[in-house]
Amino acid sequence: MRLARIGAAVAALLLAALAPAQAADFTPPPLKGPAPWTDKAFDDAPGDFAFAVVTDLESGYRNGVFDVAVADLALLHPAFVITVGDQIEGGTEDEAQIDKEWTQFDARLGGLSAPYFHVGGNHDLTSLAQRRVWERRYGPRYYHFSYKGVLFLVLDTEDYSEARMAEIYRMRDDYLKLVDKDPAAAAKLPYASLLEAKVGEIGEAQSAYFEGVIAANPKARWTVLLMHKPVWRRPGPGGLGRIEAALKGRDYTLLNGHIHRYSHTTRDGHDYITLGTTGGGWADNATPGAFDHIMWVSVTQAGPSIANLRLDGVLDKTGKIPAGGEALCLSLHGPNCGK
C-alpha cells in the first residue's frame, strides 16, 4: 500500500511537471478537457522587470517632443527611467542660469510615476560651473546601482582635469560663436577635430572606481553601462579599455547617446548601441536612425530584450500620440516634417 502511495505521488509530480506552467496568481476555470490557451509559462518571472531609456534633448531641442516622451512613459509604467545625457542646453558659466535650466527640466519629469536617473552629457557638464551645480543638485557624476540583480554603471564621459575642462570650454565657446556665421571657418578651429568633443574621456580615478564595483559584484546577472559620448571608441588612456577588461567573461550591454542617430554594433559578442534622440536635433544627413524614441528594455532571466518605441508610434487609448504629438515632427521624413 505504501509503495502504491509513493507511486501515485511520483506520478502526480510528473504530471505537474508536464502540465502547462501556471503563475501563482493565475486562477483557471474548471475544465474537463483541453485548455483554450497554450502551454507556455507565464512570462512574468519574479526577477523580470522593464526600464526605459531616453536620450538627447539638447543641441537643437524641438519644443514639445520630450513632453510626448514623458506622457508615453506615464502610459507604459517602467520600473524606472534613465537617460544617456544632454538634458539641458548648458554651455554657460552662469550658475544661476544653469540652476534655472535644471529646475525647468526637473519640472518636466513631474508626469513620471517612477524614479528618473540622471546621466551627464556634454551639454550638462560643459564647464566647471556646470560641474559644481550638478554635484550640488545631484551628487556624483559617475555612480552605480543594482536592481533585481542587474548592475548599472553610470559613466561620466566629460571626466577631464579642471584645467583641461576649462580649456575645452573655451575652444567650444569659440567654435559655437562662429559655426552659424561661417561653418567653413568654424570647421578649421581646434574644437571641430577635438577627440574629446567626439568621444569624451574617462579619467583614471573613474576607471578604478568601476573596476572596484565590478569586482565587488561578481554575481550580477547582467551589467548595463550608460554614458553620453561613445568613449568606447577612444583608444588607449581615457578610453573604456580598463572597464571592458574588468567585464571580460561577463554579460553586459552598453548604451550611449551624443550622435543623434540610432546605430547598433557588437563588440566581442556584446551589444553597443547609440541611441537617437528624444527631442534633440537630428544629425544633418539622410542616413537611417533619425527619429525620436524611448528605448524599452525588458530584463528576463535570459538577459535584456530591447525594443525601441518611436514617439510617433506610441498611441494613447484614443488612438492618438499623447501630449499634442500629432502636430510634431518626430521622425525624419515623417508627418509634419518639413512644414
C-alpha positions in Angstrom: 0.0 0.0 0.0 2.9 2.3 0.9 4.6 1.7 -2.4 1.3 2.4 -4.2 1.0 5.7 -2.4 4.6 6.6 -3.3 4.0 5.6 -6.9 0.9 7.8 -7.0 2.8 10.8 -5.6 5.6 10.4 -8.1 3.0 10.2 -10.9 1.4 13.3 -9.7 4.7 15.2 -9.7 5.5 14.0 -13.2 2.1 15.1 -14.4 2.6 18.5 -12.7 5.9 18.9 -14.4 4.4 18.1 -17.8 1.4 20.3 -17.4 1.4 23.9 -18.6 3.3 26.1 -16.2 0.9 28.4 -14.3 1.6 31.5 -12.3 0.7 31.6 -8.7 -1.7 34.4 -9.4 -3.5 32.6 -12.3 -6.9 31.0 -11.4 -8.2 29.0 -14.4 -11.8 28.0 -14.8 -12.7 24.3 -14.0 -12.0 22.3 -17.1 -12.8 18.7 -18.0 -11.0 18.7 -21.3 -8.2 20.6 -23.1 -7.4 24.2 -22.1 -8.1 27.1 -24.6 -4.6 28.5 -24.1 -1.1 27.4 -24.9 1.3 25.5 -22.7 3.9 28.3 -22.4 4.8 29.5 -18.9 3.5 33.0 -17.9 6.2 35.4 -19.0 6.4 37.3 -15.7 9.1 35.7 -13.6 9.7 37.3 -10.2 13.0 38.7 -11.3 11.7 40.2 -14.5 11.4 44.0 -14.9 11.4 46.7 -17.6 13.1 50.1 -17.6 13.1 52.9 -20.1 15.9 55.0 -21.6 15.6 58.4 -23.0 18.3 60.2 -24.9 19.5 63.6 -26.2 17.1 66.5 -25.8 19.6 69.3 -26.5 21.7 70.6 -29.3 18.6 71.7 -31.3 15.8 70.9 -28.9 12.4 70.8 -30.7 9.7 72.1 -28.4 7.1 69.6 -27.1 9.0 66.4 -28.0 10.2 65.4 -24.6 6.7 66.1 -23.2 5.4 63.5 -25.5 8.0 61.0 -24.2 7.0 61.8 -20.6 3.3 61.2 -21.5 4.3 57.9 -23.2 6.2 56.8 -20.1 3.3 57.6 -17.9 1.2 55.2 -20.0 3.9 52.5 -20.1 4.9 52.4 -16.4 8.5 51.2 -16.5 10.2 50.3 -13.2 12.4 53.4 -13.7 13.7 55.7 -16.4 17.3 56.6 -17.1 18.9 58.9 -19.6 22.1 58.9 -21.6 22.6 62.6 -21.2 22.2 66.1 -22.7 19.2 67.1 -20.7 19.7 70.9 -20.6 21.2 73.4 -23.1 24.0 74.4 -20.7 27.1 75.9 -22.3 27.5 78.7 -19.7 29.4 79.6 -16.6 26.4 81.4 -15.1 25.4 79.2 -12.2 22.0 80.9 -11.7 21.2 80.2 -15.3 22.3 76.6 -15.0 20.2 76.1 -11.9 17.2 77.6 -13.7 17.6 75.2 -16.7 17.8 72.2 -14.3 14.8 73.3 -12.4 12.8 73.6 -15.7 14.0 70.2 -16.8 13.1 68.5 -13.4 9.7 70.1 -13.7 9.2 68.2 -17.0 9.6 65.0 -15.1 6.5 65.6 -12.9 4.4 63.3 -15.0 6.5 60.2 -14.3 5.4 57.7 -11.8 8.9 56.1 -11.5 12.4 57.2 -10.5 14.5 59.1 -13.1 18.2 58.6 -13.0 20.5 61.4 -14.3 23.4 60.7 -16.6 25.6 63.7 -17.6 26.3 64.7 -21.2 28.5 67.4 -22.7 25.6 69.9 -22.5 25.1 69.0 -18.9 28.7 69.2 -17.9 30.4 71.6 -20.3 32.0 73.9 -17.8 33.4 73.8 -14.2 30.4 75.8 -13.2 28.1 73.2 -14.6 30.0 70.5 -12.7 29.6 72.4 -9.5 25.8 72.8 -10.0 25.5 69.1 -10.9 27.3 68.0 -7.8 25.3 70.3 -5.6 21.9 69.2 -7.1 22.6 65.5 -8.0 25.7 64.4 -6.3 28.3 62.2 -8.0 28.9 62.5 -11.8 29.5 58.7 -12.0 28.0 56.1 -9.9 26.4 52.6 -9.9 23.4 50.8 -8.6 21.8 47.4 -8.7 18.2 46.4 -9.4 16.9 42.9 -9.1 20.4 41.5 -9.6 21.3 43.7 -12.6 24.3 46.0 -12.2 24.0 49.5 -13.7 27.2 51.5 -14.3 26.7 55.2 -15.0 29.7 56.9 -16.5 30.8 60.5 -16.9 32.4 61.0 -20.3 33.3 64.6 -19.5 35.8 63.5 -16.9 38.7 65.9 -17.6 41.0 67.6 -15.2 39.8 71.0 -14.2 42.5 72.7 -16.4 41.6 70.6 -19.4 37.8 71.2 -18.9 38.4 74.9 -18.8 40.5 74.7 -22.0 37.8 72.6 -23.8 35.1 75.0 -22.7 37.0 78.0 -24.3 37.6 76.1 -27.5 33.9 75.1 -27.7 32.8 78.6 -27.0 34.9 79.9 -29.9 33.5 77.3 -32.2 29.9 77.9 -31.3 30.3 81.7 -31.8 31.4 81.1 -35.4 29.7 77.9 -36.6 26.4 79.6 -37.6 28.0 82.6 -39.3 30.8 80.8 -41.1 30.7 77.0 -41.0 33.7 76.6 -43.2 35.8 78.7 -40.9 34.4 77.0 -37.8 35.4 73.6 -39.2 39.1 74.8 -39.1 39.0 75.6 -35.4 40.7 73.1 -33.0 37.3 72.1 -31.4 36.0 70.8 -34.7 38.5 68.0 -34.7 39.0 67.6 -31.0 38.9 63.9 -29.9 37.3 64.8 -26.6 34.4 66.5 -28.5 33.7 63.3 -30.4 34.2 60.5 -27.9 34.9 62.2 -24.5 37.2 60.8 -21.8 37.1 58.9 -18.5 39.8 59.5 -16.0 42.0 57.1 -14.1 40.0 57.5 -10.9 36.8 56.7 -12.6 38.2 53.6 -14.3 39.5 52.5 -10.9 36.1 53.1 -9.3 34.3 50.9 -11.8 37.0 48.2 -11.6 36.2 48.1 -7.9 32.4 48.0 -8.4 32.7 45.2 -10.9 35.0 43.1 -8.6 32.6 43.7 -5.7 29.6 42.4 -7.8 30.8 39.0 -9.1 27.2 37.6 -9.2 25.5 40.3 -11.2 23.3 38.5 -13.6 23.8 41.3 -16.2 25.6 44.6 -16.4 24.3 47.7 -18.2 26.7 50.6 -19.0 25.2 54.0 -19.6 27.2 57.0 -20.9 26.7 60.0 -23.1 29.7 60.0 -25.5 30.9 56.8 -27.2 34.1 56.7 -25.1 34.5 53.1 -26.1 35.7 54.4 -29.5 38.6 56.2 -27.8 41.8 54.1 -27.9 44.3 54.0 -25.1 44.2 56.2 -22.0 41.0 57.9 -21.4 39.0 55.2 -23.1 36.9 52.3 -21.8 39.7 49.7 -22.0 40.2 49.1 -18.3 36.5 48.7 -17.7 36.0 46.4 -20.6 38.8 44.3 -19.4 37.2 44.1 -15.9 34.0 42.9 -17.6 35.7 40.2 -19.6 33.7 36.9 -19.3 30.5 38.7 -18.1 27.3 39.5 -19.9 26.8 43.2 -20.5 25.1 45.8 -22.7 26.4 49.3 -23.5 24.2 52.3 -24.3 25.3 55.8 -25.3 24.0 58.9 -26.9 25.6 62.1 -28.4 25.5 61.2 -32.1 21.7 62.0 -32.5 21.4 59.0 -34.8 20.5 55.4 -33.8 23.0 52.7 -34.5 23.9 49.2 -33.3 27.1 47.2 -33.3 28.6 44.3 -31.5 32.0 44.1 -29.8 33.1 40.7 -28.6 29.5 39.5 -28.7 28.1 42.4 -26.7 25.6 44.9 -27.8 26.9 48.5 -28.2 24.0 50.8 -29.0 24.0 54.5 -29.8 20.5 56.0 -29.2 18.8 58.5 -31.4 17.0 61.5 -29.9 14.2 62.3 -27.5 13.8 65.9 -28.8 17.3 66.9 -29.9 18.2 68.0 -33.4 18.9 65.2 -35.8 22.3 64.6 -37.4 22.4 66.5 -40.7 22.2 63.7 -43.2 19.6 61.3 -44.6 21.0 58.1 -43.2 18.7 55.8 -41.2 18.4 56.3 -37.4 17.0 59.9 -37.3 13.9 59.5 -35.1 12.7 60.4 -31.6 12.3 57.3 -29.4 12.2 55.7 -26.0 14.3 52.5 -25.5 12.3 49.9 -23.7 14.4 47.2 -22.0 12.7 44.1 -20.6 15.0 42.2 -18.4 14.4 38.5 -18.1 16.4 35.5 -16.9 17.8 35.2 -20.4 19.0 38.8 -20.3 17.7 42.1 -21.7 15.3 42.3 -24.6 15.4 45.7 -26.3 12.6 47.4 -28.2 12.7 50.9 -29.5 9.4 52.8 -29.2 9.3 55.6 -31.7 7.4 58.6 -30.3 5.2 58.7 -33.4 4.2 55.0 -32.8 3.0 55.1 -29.2 -0.7 56.0 -29.1 -2.9 56.5 -26.1 -6.3 54.9 -25.6 -7.9 57.4 -28.0 -5.6 56.2 -30.8 -3.5 59.5 -30.8 0.0 60.5 -29.9 -0.3 62.0 -26.4 0.7 65.5 -25.3 0.0 67.1 -28.7 2.4 64.8 -30.5 0.1 64.6 -33.5 1.3 68.1 -34.5 5.0 67.4 -34.2 7.7 66.1 -36.5 9.0 63.0 -34.7 10.9 61.1 -37.4 12.9 62.0 -40.5 10.5 62.4 -43.4 7.6 61.7 -41.1 4.3 63.6 -40.8 4.6 67.3 -40.1 8.3 67.3 -41.1 9.5 70.0 -43.5 6.4 72.1 -42.9 
